[in-house]
Amino acid sequence: MGLTKTEMFTDLQNEIALFSKAFGHPARVAILQHLFKIEGCICGDLVEEIGLAQPTISQHLKELKLLGLIKGNVEGTSICYCIDEENWTNMKKVMLQFLDQDIANKKCC
């Protein structure tokens, strides 16, 4: 069988695409903003804050956790989520390097 689509691209290109996925849905952006605002959260609080159903919030939390931008600790029957500072810092470096590119005086369109 042939290459998967992601294998056609560099590790950096795949990393940028994965990080971008975090910002690809406004609910994930709202979750990240809320976690920064309160420096931690229990999932039930997010349901009230964001206004989406618990399963929807859980799916977005799962995506953010898979991307490594948040981490969670079990506290009783709840999971307390917070920003993973090390991965967030790495993501910022990668994305800033990508976003800081400029067009070098080329005339196009």
Secondary structure, 3 states (H helix, E strand, C coil): CCCCHHHHCCHHHHHHHHHHHHCCCHHHHHHHHHHHHHCCEEHHHHHHHHCCCHHHHHHHHHHHHHCCCEEEEEECCEEEEEECHHHHHHHHHHHHHHHCCCCCCCCCC
